[in-house]
Amino acid sequence: MKHTLLLFLLFLGIISCKSNIEEQGDIQGDDITELNKSLQLHNSRNSLDWAGTYSGLLPCEDCRGIETLIEIKEDQTYRLIQRRTTREEDGPKEESTGNFTWNEQGSTIELVQEPNMPLLKVGENYLVPLDPRGFELKAEPGNNFKLLKL
């Protein structure tokens, strides 16, 4: 009889521990949603001091490069100054202004009025042009194509 009572108490103890572990270990759908929201909150748009003026050389198919100066502002407008450079002579400066938009993840911007300008990935004190597939442009000797914040 003592053995039966002891086995019964041991069985109850094991069951109560198991159900307690299951309750603590369960992840509810709401918890996953909250975790996803918190991860999405941390992005370039809301975590970096991105507004400012950036300068650098962008790639060019038929010239040495495109000297680029871009000012992006808090009100989601920009001012862009570019000049094509060749070995013989530099082209005229071209200036434009307009609006930019952020992608859904808050990591890249698109200059709305500049159809030939690539998407720009926003980093800490730099902008990096992306290729049409969304990858950073491959660096060349002497140029990593980053536009650095002044």
DSSP file (Angstrom, degrees, kcal/mol; ACC not computed):
  #  RESIDUE AA STRUCTURE BP1 BP2  ACC     N-H-->O    O-->H-N    N-H-->O    O-->H-N    TCO  KAPPA ALPHA  PHI   PSI    X-CA   Y-CA   Z-CA
    1    1 A M     >        0   0    0      0, 0.0     4,-2.3     0, 0.0     5,-0.2   0.000 360.0 360.0 360.0 -41.2    0.0    0.0    0.0
    2    2 A K  H  >  +     0   0    0      1,-0.2     4,-2.5     2,-0.2     5,-0.2   0.900 360.0  50.9 -62.4 -39.0    2.9    2.4    0.8
    3    3 A H  H  > S+     0   0    0      2,-0.2     4,-2.5     1,-0.2    -1,-0.2   0.894 109.3  50.1 -66.7 -39.2    4.4    1.7   -2.5
    4    4 A T  H  > S+     0   0    0      2,-0.2     4,-2.3     1,-0.2    -1,-0.2   0.924 112.3  46.8 -64.7 -44.6    1.2    2.4   -4.4
    5    5 A L  H  X S+     0   0    0     -4,-2.3     4,-2.4     2,-0.2    -2,-0.2   0.910 112.8  49.9 -64.2 -42.7    0.7    5.7   -2.6
    6    6 A L  H  X S+     0   0    0     -4,-2.5     4,-2.2     2,-0.2    -2,-0.2   0.909 111.8  47.5 -63.8 -43.0    4.4    6.6   -3.2
    7    7 A L  H  X S+     0   0    0     -4,-2.5     4,-2.4     2,-0.2    -1,-0.2   0.880 110.9  52.4 -64.2 -39.1    4.1    5.8   -6.9
    8    8 A F  H  X S+     0   0    0     -4,-2.3     4,-2.2     2,-0.2    -2,-0.2   0.924 111.2  46.1 -63.9 -44.6    0.8    7.8   -7.2
    9    9 A L  H  X S+     0   0    0     -4,-2.4     4,-2.2     2,-0.2    -2,-0.2   0.891 112.6  50.6 -65.4 -40.1    2.4   10.9   -5.6
   10   10 A L  H  X S+     0   0    0     -4,-2.2     4,-2.1     2,-0.2    -1,-0.2   0.908 109.5  51.1 -62.4 -42.7    5.4   10.6   -7.8
   11   11 A F  H  X S+     0   0    0     -4,-2.4     4,-2.2     2,-0.2    -2,-0.2   0.911 110.1  49.1 -61.4 -44.9    3.2   10.3  -10.9
   12   12 A L  H  X S+     0   0    0     -4,-2.2     4,-2.4     1,-0.2    -1,-0.2   0.890 109.6  52.8 -62.3 -40.5    1.3   13.5   -9.8
   13   13 A G  H  X S+     0   0    0     -4,-2.2     4,-1.9     1,-0.2    -1,-0.2   0.909 109.7  47.5 -62.6 -42.4    4.6   15.3   -9.3
   14   14 A I  H  X S+     0   0    0     -4,-2.1     4,-2.2     2,-0.2    -2,-0.2   0.912 112.4  49.2 -66.0 -43.1    5.8   14.4  -12.8
   15   15 A I  H  X S+     0   0    0     -4,-2.2     4,-2.3     1,-0.2     5,-0.2   0.905 110.3  50.3 -63.9 -42.2    2.5   15.5  -14.4
   16   16 A S  H  X S+     0   0    0     -4,-2.4     4,-1.6     1,-0.2    -1,-0.2   0.893 111.6  48.2 -67.1 -37.8    2.4   18.8  -12.6
   17   17 A C  H  X S+     0   0    0     -4,-1.9     4,-2.2    -5,-0.2    -1,-0.2   0.913 111.0  51.2 -65.4 -42.7    6.0   19.6  -13.6
   18   18 A K  H  X S+     0   0    0     -4,-2.2     4,-2.3     1,-0.2    -2,-0.2   0.917 110.2  47.3 -62.7 -45.1    5.3   18.7  -17.3
   19   19 A S  H  X S+     0   0    0     -4,-2.3     4,-2.0     1,-0.2    -1,-0.2   0.853 111.1  52.6 -68.4 -32.3    2.2   20.9  -17.5
   20   20 A N  H  X S+     0   0    0     -4,-1.6     4,-1.9    -5,-0.2    -1,-0.2   0.906 109.8  48.4 -67.2 -42.0    4.1   23.8  -15.9
   21   21 A I  H  X S+     0   0    0     -4,-2.2     4,-2.1     1,-0.2    -2,-0.2   0.911 111.0  50.6 -64.1 -42.7    6.9   23.5  -18.5
   22   22 A E  H  X S+     0   0    0     -4,-2.3     4,-1.3     1,-0.2    -1,-0.2   0.898 109.2  51.4 -63.1 -40.2    4.5   23.3  -21.4
   23   23 A E  H  < S+     0   0    0     -4,-2.0    -1,-0.2     1,-0.2    -2,-0.2   0.902 113.6  43.9 -64.7 -40.1    2.7   26.5  -20.2
   24   24 A Q  H  < S+     0   0    0     -4,-1.9    -1,-0.2     1,-0.2    -2,-0.2   0.829 115.0  49.1 -73.3 -31.5    6.0   28.4  -19.9
   25   25 A G  H  < S+     0   0    0     -4,-2.1    -1,-0.2    -5,-0.2    -2,-0.2   0.628  83.1 108.0 -86.3 -14.5    7.3   27.2  -23.2
   26   26 A D     <  -     0   0    0     -4,-1.3     2,-0.6    -3,-0.2    -4,-0.0  -0.436  54.9-154.9 -68.4 133.6    4.3   27.9  -25.4
   27   27 A I        -     0   0    0     -2,-0.2     2,-0.1     4,-0.0    -2,-0.1  -0.952  12.8-147.0-108.8 121.0    4.7   30.8  -27.8
   28   28 A Q     >  -     0   0    0     -2,-0.6     4,-1.6     1,-0.1     3,-0.3  -0.443  23.1-113.9 -84.7 158.4    1.4   32.3  -28.7
   29   29 A G  H  > S+     0   0    0      1,-0.2     4,-2.1     2,-0.2     5,-0.1   0.853 117.7  56.6 -58.7 -36.8    0.6   33.9  -32.1
   30   30 A D  H  > S+     0   0    0      1,-0.2     4,-2.4     2,-0.2    -1,-0.2   0.868 103.4  54.3 -64.1 -36.4    0.3   37.3  -30.5
   31   31 A D  H  > S+     0   0    0     -3,-0.3     4,-2.2     2,-0.2    -1,-0.2   0.903 108.5  48.3 -64.2 -40.8    3.9   36.9  -29.1
   32   32 A I  H  X S+     0   0    0     -4,-1.6     4,-2.6     2,-0.2    -2,-0.2   0.907 110.6  51.6 -65.6 -41.8    5.3   36.2  -32.6
   33   33 A T  H  X S+     0   0    0     -4,-2.1     4,-2.3     1,-0.2    -2,-0.2   0.920 110.8  47.8 -61.1 -44.3    3.4   39.2  -34.0
   34   34 A E  H  X S+     0   0    0     -4,-2.4     4,-2.3     2,-0.2    -1,-0.2   0.893 111.1  51.2 -63.6 -40.4    4.8   41.5  -31.2
   35   35 A L  H  X S+     0   0    0     -4,-2.2     4,-2.1     2,-0.2    -2,-0.2   0.922 110.2  49.1 -63.2 -44.2    8.3   40.1  -31.9
   36   36 A N  H  X S+     0   0    0     -4,-2.6     4,-2.1     1,-0.2    -2,-0.2   0.905 110.7  51.0 -61.0 -42.0    8.0   40.8  -35.6
   37   37 A K  H  X S+     0   0    0     -4,-2.3     4,-1.5     1,-0.2    -1,-0.2   0.917 109.7  49.3 -62.6 -43.3    6.8   44.4  -34.9
   38   38 A S  H  X S+     0   0    0     -4,-2.3     4,-0.6     1,-0.2    -1,-0.2   0.873 111.3  49.5 -66.5 -35.6    9.7   45.1  -32.6
   39   39 A L  H >< S+     0   0    0     -4,-2.1     3,-0.6     1,-0.2    -1,-0.2   0.870 110.4  50.6 -69.0 -36.0   12.2   43.8  -35.2
   40   40 A Q  H 3< S+     0   0    0     -4,-2.1    -1,-0.2     1,-0.2    -2,-0.2   0.755  98.9  67.1 -72.7 -23.9   10.6   45.9  -37.9
   41   41 A L  H 3< S+     0   0    0     -4,-1.5     2,-1.0    -5,-0.2    -1,-0.2   0.790  88.3  72.5 -67.8 -26.4   10.8   49.0  -35.7
   42   42 A H  S << S+     0   0    0     -4,-0.6     2,-0.3    -3,-0.6    -1,-0.1  -0.783  70.1 121.9 -95.0 101.1   14.6   49.0  -35.9
   43   43 A N  S  > S-     0   0    0     -2,-1.0     4,-1.7     1,-0.1     5,-0.3  -0.881  75.4 -89.0-147.0 178.5   15.6   50.1  -39.4
   44   44 A S  H  > S+     0   0    0     62,-0.4     4,-1.6    -2,-0.3     6,-0.2   0.882 119.2  58.2 -60.6 -39.8   17.7   52.8  -41.1
   45   45 A R  H  4 S+     0   0    0     61,-2.1    -1,-0.2     1,-0.2     5,-0.2   0.893 121.2  22.3 -61.8 -41.9   14.8   55.1  -41.4
   46   46 A N  H  4 S+     0   0    0     -3,-0.2    -1,-0.2    60,-0.2    -2,-0.2   0.477 126.2  47.3-108.0  -1.3   14.1   55.3  -37.7
   47   47 A S  H  < S+     0   0    0     -4,-1.7     2,-0.3    -3,-0.0    -3,-0.2   0.610 101.2  63.0-113.0 -16.0   17.4   54.3  -36.1
   48   48 A L  S  < S-     0   0    0     -4,-1.6     2,-1.4    -5,-0.3     3,-0.2  -0.765  78.1-121.8-113.4 156.3   20.0   56.4  -38.0
   49   49 A D        +     0   0    0     -2,-0.3    76,-0.2     1,-0.2    -4,-0.1  -0.672  52.2 156.6 -88.6  78.2   20.7   60.1  -38.4
   50   50 A W        +     0   0    0     -2,-1.4    22,-0.2    -6,-0.2    -1,-0.2   0.729  31.0 100.3 -86.2 -24.9   20.3   59.8  -42.2
   51   51 A A        +     0   0    0     -3,-0.2     2,-0.3    20,-0.1    22,-0.2  -0.389  60.1  74.2 -65.2 137.8   19.4   63.4  -43.2
   52   52 A G  E    S-A   72   0A   0     20,-2.2    20,-2.7    -2,-0.1     2,-0.4  -0.961  81.8 -52.8 153.6-168.6   22.3   65.3  -44.6
   53   53 A T  E     -A   71   0A   0     -2,-0.3    97,-3.2    18,-0.2     2,-0.3  -0.890  43.6-170.0-110.4 134.0   24.6   65.7  -47.5
   54   54 A Y  E     -AB  70 149A   0     16,-3.1    16,-2.6    -2,-0.4     2,-0.3  -0.915   1.8-171.2-124.2 147.3   26.5   62.8  -49.2
   55   55 A S  E     +AB  69 148A   0     93,-2.3    93,-2.3    -2,-0.3     2,-0.3  -0.991  23.1 107.6-141.8 146.6   29.2   62.9  -51.8
   56   56 A G  E     -A   68   0A   0     12,-2.1    12,-3.2    -2,-0.3     2,-0.5  -0.980  59.4 -73.3 171.9-173.5   31.0   60.3  -53.9
   57   57 A L  E     -A   67   0A   0     89,-0.3    10,-0.2    -2,-0.3    88,-0.2  -0.939  37.2-161.1-113.1 124.2   31.6   58.8  -57.4
   58   58 A L  E     -A   66   0A   0      8,-2.6     8,-2.7    -2,-0.5    88,-0.1  -0.690  31.7 -91.7 -99.9 156.8   28.9   56.6  -58.9
   59   59 A P        -     0   0    0      0, 0.0     2,-0.3     0, 0.0     6,-0.2  -0.248  37.6-169.1 -68.9 155.4   29.6   54.2  -61.8
   60   60 A C        -     0   0    0      3,-0.3     3,-0.3     4,-0.2     6,-0.0  -0.992  19.9-148.4-145.3 135.1   29.2   55.2  -65.4
   61   61 A E  S    S+     0   0    0     -2,-0.3    -1,-0.1     1,-0.2     3,-0.0   0.874  99.3  27.1 -73.1 -37.5   29.2   53.0  -68.5
   62   62 A D  S    S+     0   0    0     24,-0.0     2,-0.3     3,-0.0    -1,-0.2   0.120 121.6  44.8-116.8  22.4   30.7   55.5  -70.9
   63   63 A C  S    S-     0   0    0     -3,-0.3    -3,-0.3    23,-0.1    23,-0.2  -0.923  90.2 -96.9-150.3 175.9   32.7   57.8  -68.6
   64   64 A R  S    S-     0   0    0     21,-2.1     2,-0.3    -2,-0.3    -4,-0.2   0.830  89.8 -57.3 -68.0 -31.9   35.2   57.6  -65.7
   65   65 A G  E     - C   0  85A   0     20,-1.1    20,-2.8    -6,-0.2     2,-0.6  -0.924  48.2 -95.2 167.5 172.1   32.4   58.1  -63.2
   66   66 A I  E     -AC  58  84A   0     -8,-2.7    -8,-2.6    -2,-0.3     2,-0.3  -0.931  30.7-140.6-116.5 108.9   29.6   60.4  -62.1
   67   67 A E  E     -AC  57  83A   0     16,-2.6    16,-1.9    -2,-0.6     2,-0.4  -0.529  30.3-166.7 -65.4 127.9   30.6   62.9  -59.3
   68   68 A T  E     +AC  56  82A   0    -12,-3.2   -12,-2.1    -2,-0.3     2,-0.4  -0.971  24.2 178.0-129.8 132.6   27.5   63.0  -57.1
   69   69 A L  E     +AC  55  81A   0     12,-2.6    12,-3.0    -2,-0.4     2,-0.4  -0.992  15.2 177.2-127.9 122.1   26.4   65.3  -54.3
   70   70 A I  E     -AC  54  80A   0    -16,-2.6   -16,-3.1    -2,-0.4     2,-0.6  -0.990  16.5-162.7-132.4 131.8   23.0   64.5  -52.8
   71   71 A E  E     -AC  53  79A   0      8,-2.7     8,-1.8    -2,-0.4     2,-0.5  -0.956   9.8-167.8-109.9 120.6   21.3   66.2  -49.9
   72   72 A I  E     -AC  52  78A   0    -20,-2.7   -20,-2.2    -2,-0.6     2,-0.3  -0.923  10.6-156.4-110.2 136.2   18.4   64.3  -48.4
   73   73 A K    >   -     0   0    0      4,-2.7     3,-1.8    -2,-0.5     4,-0.3  -0.719  29.0-112.7-115.4 159.1   16.2   66.1  -46.0
   74   74 A E  T 3  S+     0   0    0      1,-0.3    -1,-0.1    -2,-0.3   -24,-0.0   0.789 114.2  63.2 -56.8 -31.6   13.8   65.1  -43.1
   75   75 A D  T 3  S-     0   0    0      2,-0.1    -1,-0.3     1,-0.1     3,-0.1   0.262 120.9-106.4 -82.4  15.1   10.8   66.2  -45.2
   76   76 A Q  S <  S+     0   0    0     -3,-1.8    24,-2.0     1,-0.3     2,-0.3   0.832  81.4 123.5  63.3  37.3   11.6   63.5  -47.7
   77   77 A T  E     - D   0  99A   0     -4,-0.3    -4,-2.7    22,-0.3     2,-0.3  -0.828  40.8-162.0-116.5 163.1   12.9   65.9  -50.4
   78   78 A Y  E     -CD  72  98A   0     20,-2.4    20,-1.7    -2,-0.3     2,-0.4  -0.948  17.5-149.6-140.9 161.2   16.3   65.8  -52.0
   79   79 A R  E     -CD  71  97A   0     -8,-1.8    -8,-2.7    -2,-0.3     2,-0.4  -0.994  22.0-167.0-129.6 126.7   18.7   68.0  -54.0
   80   80 A L  E     -CD  70  96A   0     16,-3.3    16,-2.5    -2,-0.4     2,-0.4  -0.959  10.7-177.5-122.0 127.9   21.0   66.2  -56.4
   81   81 A I  E     +CD  69  95A   0    -12,-3.0   -12,-2.6    -2,-0.4     2,-0.3  -0.993  14.1 172.4-124.0 125.2   24.0   67.6  -58.2
   82   82 A Q  E     -CD  68  94A   0     12,-2.5    12,-3.1    -2,-0.4     2,-0.3  -0.960  14.4-175.3-133.7 150.8   25.9   65.3  -60.7
   83   83 A R  E     -C   67   0A   0    -16,-1.9   -16,-2.6    -2,-0.3     2,-0.3  -0.955  23.4-132.2-146.4 125.9   28.7   65.7  -63.2
   84   84 A R  E     -C   66   0A   0      8,-0.5     7,-3.1    -2,-0.3     2,-0.4  -0.572  24.5-153.1 -75.3 135.8   30.0   63.1  -65.6
   85   85 A T  E     +CE  65  90A   0    -20,-2.8   -21,-2.1    -2,-0.3   -20,-1.1  -0.929  17.6 172.1-116.1 136.3   33.8   62.9  -65.6
   86   86 A T        -     0   0    0      3,-0.6   -23,-0.1    -2,-0.4   -24,-0.0  -0.779  45.9-106.0-128.0 175.1   36.0   61.7  -68.4
   87   87 A R  S    S+     0   0    0     -2,-0.3     3,-0.1     1,-0.1    -1,-0.1   0.839 117.7  41.9 -72.2 -31.7   39.7   61.7  -69.0
   88   88 A E  S    S-     0   0    0      1,-0.3     2,-0.3    -3,-0.0    -1,-0.1   0.954 128.3 -20.2 -82.4 -53.4   39.5   64.6  -71.4
   89   89 A E        -     0   0    0      0, 0.0    -3,-0.6     0, 0.0     2,-0.3  -0.989  62.0-109.4-155.4 157.5   37.1   67.0  -69.8
   90   90 A D  B     -E   85   0A   0     -2,-0.3    -5,-0.2    -5,-0.2     3,-0.1  -0.695  34.0-123.0 -92.1 144.0   34.3   67.1  -67.2
   91   91 A G        -     0   0    0     -7,-3.1    -1,-0.1    -2,-0.3     3,-0.1  -0.182  40.1 -78.1 -75.3 174.2   30.7   67.5  -68.2
   92   92 A P        -     0   0    0      0, 0.0    -8,-0.5     0, 0.0     2,-0.3  -0.347  51.0-100.6 -71.5 155.3   28.5   70.3  -67.0
   93   93 A K        -     0   0    0    -10,-0.1     2,-0.5    -3,-0.1   -10,-0.2  -0.581  33.7-156.2 -74.9 136.9   26.9   70.0  -63.5
   94   94 A E  E     -D   82   0A   0    -12,-3.1   -12,-2.5    -2,-0.3     2,-0.4  -0.973   9.6-167.8-116.4 126.5   23.3   68.9  -63.6
   95   95 A E  E     +D   81   0A   0     -2,-0.5     2,-0.3   -14,-0.2   -14,-0.2  -0.924  12.1 163.5-118.4 139.3   21.1   69.8  -60.6
   96   96 A S  E     -D   80   0A   0    -16,-2.5   -16,-3.3    -2,-0.4     2,-0.3  -0.975  16.1-159.5-146.9 160.6   17.7   68.5  -59.8
   97   97 A T  E     +D   79   0A   0     -2,-0.3     2,-0.3   -18,-0.2   -18,-0.2  -0.916  28.7 118.2-135.1 162.3   15.3   68.4  -56.8
   98   98 A G  E     -D   78   0A   0    -20,-1.7   -20,-2.4    -2,-0.3     2,-0.3  -0.975  53.7 -57.9 172.5-158.1   12.4   66.2  -55.9
   99   99 A N  E     -D   77   0A   0     -2,-0.3    13,-2.1   -22,-0.3    14,-0.6  -0.788  34.7-154.8-112.6 155.1   11.0   63.7  -53.4
  100  100 A F  E     -F  111   0A   0    -24,-2.0     2,-0.3    -2,-0.3    11,-0.2  -0.932   5.5-150.2-126.5 156.8   12.2   60.4  -52.2
  101  101 A T  E     -F  110   0A   0      9,-2.0     9,-2.2    -2,-0.3     2,-0.3  -0.918  12.1-130.0-124.3 151.6   10.4   57.4  -50.8
  102  102 A W  E     -F  109   0A   0     -2,-0.3     7,-0.2     7,-0.2     2,-0.1  -0.706  26.2-116.9 -93.4 148.7   11.5   54.7  -48.4
  103  103 A N    >   -     0   0    0      5,-2.1     3,-1.5    -2,-0.3    -1,-0.1  -0.335  38.6 -95.6 -75.3 170.9   11.0   51.0  -49.1
  104  104 A E  T 3  S+     0   0    0      1,-0.3    -1,-0.1     2,-0.1    -2,-0.0   0.812 125.2  52.0 -59.9 -33.5    8.7   49.0  -46.8
  105  105 A Q  T 3  S-     0   0    0      3,-0.0    -1,-0.3   -60,-0.0   -61,-0.2   0.596 107.8-124.7 -80.5 -10.9   11.6   47.8  -44.7
  106  106 A G  S <  S+     0   0    0     -3,-1.5   -61,-2.1     2,-0.2   -62,-0.4   0.800  83.0 105.0  74.0  28.7   12.9   51.3  -44.1
  107  107 A S  S    S+     0   0    0    -63,-0.2    15,-2.8     1,-0.2     2,-0.3   0.651  72.2  38.8-115.4 -21.5   16.4   50.5  -45.4
  108  108 A T  E     - G   0 121A   0     13,-0.2    -5,-2.1    19,-0.0     2,-0.3  -0.922  62.0-148.5-131.0 156.6   16.6   52.0  -48.9
  109  109 A I  E     -FG 102 120A   0     11,-2.5    11,-2.6    -2,-0.3     2,-0.4  -0.898   4.1-153.1-121.4 154.0   15.4   55.2  -50.6
  110  110 A E  E     -F  101   0A   0     -9,-2.2    -9,-2.0    -2,-0.3     2,-0.9  -0.995  17.6-133.9-125.9 128.3   14.3   55.9  -54.2
  111  111 A L  E >   -F  100   0A   0     -2,-0.4     3,-1.6     7,-0.3   -11,-0.2  -0.729  20.4-156.3 -80.8 108.8   14.6   59.3  -55.8
  112  112 A V  T 3  S+     0   0    0    -13,-2.1    -1,-0.2    -2,-0.9   -12,-0.1   0.864  87.0  44.2 -60.4 -43.0   11.2   59.6  -57.4
  113  113 A Q  T 3  S+     0   0    0    -14,-0.6    -1,-0.3     1,-0.2   -13,-0.1   0.358 100.2  77.0 -86.9   7.1   12.1   62.1  -60.1
  114  114 A E    X   +     0   0    0     -3,-1.6     3,-1.3     1,-0.1    -3,-0.2  -0.756  50.8 173.7-119.2  84.5   15.3   60.3  -61.1
  115  115 A P  T 3  S+     0   0    0      0, 0.0    -1,-0.1     0, 0.0    -2,-0.1   0.767  81.6  49.2 -64.0 -25.0   14.5   57.2  -63.2
  116  116 A N  T 3  S+     0   0    0      2,-0.1    -2,-0.0     0, 0.0     0, 0.0   0.504  89.6  97.0 -92.2  -3.9   18.2   56.5  -64.0
  117  117 A M  S <  S-     0   0    0     -3,-1.3    -6,-0.1    -6,-0.2    -3,-0.1  -0.711  74.7-127.3 -86.4 132.3   19.3   56.8  -60.4
  118  118 A P        -     0   0    0      0, 0.0    -7,-0.3     0, 0.0    13,-0.1  -0.244  33.5 -86.0 -71.3 164.6   19.7   53.4  -58.6
  119  119 A L        -     0   0    0     11,-0.4    11,-2.4    -9,-0.1     2,-0.5  -0.407  46.2-136.9 -61.7 148.5   18.0   52.7  -55.2
  120  120 A L  E     -GH 109 129A   0    -11,-2.6   -11,-2.5     9,-0.2     2,-0.4  -0.955   2.9-143.2-119.3 121.9   20.2   53.8  -52.4
  121  121 A K  E     -GH 108 128A   0      7,-3.4     7,-2.1    -2,-0.5     2,-0.6  -0.675  21.3-136.3 -79.0 131.1   20.8   51.7  -49.3
  122  122 A V  E     + H   0 127A   0    -15,-2.8     5,-0.2    -2,-0.4     2,-0.2  -0.808  33.3 164.3 -96.3 120.8   21.0   53.9  -46.2
  123  123 A G  E >   - H   0 126A   0      3,-2.8     3,-1.0    -2,-0.6     2,-1.0  -0.601  52.9 -59.4-120.9-176.1   23.8   53.1  -43.8
  124  124 A E  T 3  S-     0   0    0      1,-0.3     3,-0.1    -2,-0.2    25,-0.1  -0.578 120.8 -20.4 -71.1 102.8   25.5   54.9  -40.9
  125  125 A N  T 3  S+     0   0    0     -2,-1.0    24,-2.4   -76,-0.2     2,-0.3   0.719 127.9  74.6  68.9  26.2   26.9   58.0  -42.5
  126  126 A Y  E <   -HI 123 148A   0     -3,-1.0    -3,-2.8    22,-0.2     2,-0.4  -0.990  60.9-145.2-157.8 160.6   26.8   56.6  -46.1
  127  127 A L  E     -HI 122 147A   0     20,-2.1    20,-3.2    -2,-0.3    -5,-0.2  -0.981  16.4-161.9-123.3 139.5   24.5   55.7  -49.0
  128  128 A V  E     -H  121   0A   0     -7,-2.1    -7,-3.4    -2,-0.4    18,-0.2  -0.988  17.7-128.4-125.0 126.0   25.3   52.7  -51.3
  129  129 A P  E     -H  120   0A   0      0, 0.0     8,-1.8     0, 0.0     2,-0.3  -0.453  24.0-146.2 -70.3 145.0   23.8   52.3  -54.8
  130  130 A L  B     -J  136   0B   0    -11,-2.4   -11,-0.4     6,-0.2     6,-0.2  -0.833  10.1-122.0-111.3 149.6   22.1   49.0  -55.4
  131  131 A D    >   -     0   0    0      4,-3.3     3,-2.4    -2,-0.3   -12,-0.1  -0.288  45.3 -88.0 -78.0 174.0   21.9   47.1  -58.7
  132  132 A P  T 3  S+     0   0    0      0, 0.0    -1,-0.1     0, 0.0    -2,-0.0   0.725 129.5  55.7 -58.9 -21.6   18.4   46.2  -60.2
  133  133 A R  T 3  S-     0   0    0      2,-0.1    -3,-0.0     0, 0.0    -2,-0.0   0.506 122.2-104.9 -88.6  -3.4   18.4   43.0  -58.1
  134  134 A G  S <  S+     0   0    0     -3,-2.4     2,-0.3     1,-0.3     3,-0.0   0.584  77.8 129.5  93.8  11.1   18.9   44.9  -54.9
  135  135 A F        -     0   0    0      1,-0.1    -4,-3.3     3,-0.0    -1,-0.3  -0.717  66.4 -98.8 -97.9 150.2   22.5   44.0  -54.3
  136  136 A E  B     -J  130   0B   0     -2,-0.3    -6,-0.2    -6,-0.2    -1,-0.1  -0.369  48.6 -99.2 -62.2 142.8   25.3   46.5  -53.5
  137  137 A L        -     0   0    0     -8,-1.8     2,-0.3     1,-0.1    -1,-0.1  -0.378  42.5-104.1 -64.3 142.0   27.3   47.5  -56.6
  138  138 A K        -     0   0    0      1,-0.1    -1,-0.1    -3,-0.1     7,-0.0  -0.501  38.5-118.0 -70.6 129.6   30.6   45.7  -56.8
  139  139 A A        -     0   0    0     -2,-0.3     5,-0.2     5,-0.1    -1,-0.1  -0.292  24.5-151.2 -66.7 151.9   33.5   47.9  -55.8
  140  140 A E  B >   -K  143   0C   0      3,-2.9     3,-2.7     1,-0.0     2,-0.1  -0.818  40.5 -72.7-116.7 160.8   36.2   48.7  -58.3
  141  141 A P  T 3  S+     0   0    0      0, 0.0    -1,-0.0     0, 0.0     3,-0.0  -0.342 123.5   9.2 -55.0 124.3   39.9   49.5  -57.6
  142  142 A G  T 3  S+     0   0    0     -2,-0.1     2,-0.3    -3,-0.0    -3,-0.0   0.403 124.5  67.7  86.0  -3.2   39.9   52.9  -56.1
  143  143 A N  B <   +K  140   0C   0     -3,-2.7    -3,-2.9     1,-0.1   -87,-0.0  -0.914  42.0 177.3-153.3 123.0   36.1   53.2  -55.7
  144  144 A N        -     0   0    0     -2,-0.3     3,-0.1    -5,-0.2    -5,-0.1   0.368  49.2-124.5-101.2   3.3   33.7   51.4  -53.5
  145  145 A F        +     0   0    0      1,-0.2     2,-0.4   -88,-0.2    -8,-0.1   0.631  60.3 145.2  64.4  17.6   30.8   53.5  -54.8
  146  146 A K        -     0   0    0    -18,-0.2     2,-0.7   -88,-0.1   -89,-0.3  -0.702  46.1-142.4 -84.4 136.4   29.8   54.7  -51.3
  147  147 A L  E     - I   0 127A   0    -20,-3.2   -20,-2.1    -2,-0.4     2,-0.3  -0.893  25.4-148.4 -94.6 113.7   28.4   58.2  -51.0
  148  148 A L  E     -BI  55 126A   0    -93,-2.3   -93,-2.3    -2,-0.7     2,-0.3  -0.606  14.6-111.4 -90.9 143.2   29.9   59.4  -47.7
  149  149 A K  E      B   54   0A   0    -24,-2.4   -95,-0.3    -2,-0.3    -1,-0.1  -0.516 360.0 360.0 -71.7 131.8   28.1   61.9  -45.4
  150  150 A L              0   0    0    -97,-3.2    -1,-0.1    -2,-0.3   -96,-0.1   0.451 360.0 360.0 -83.8 360.0   29.9   65.2  -45.3
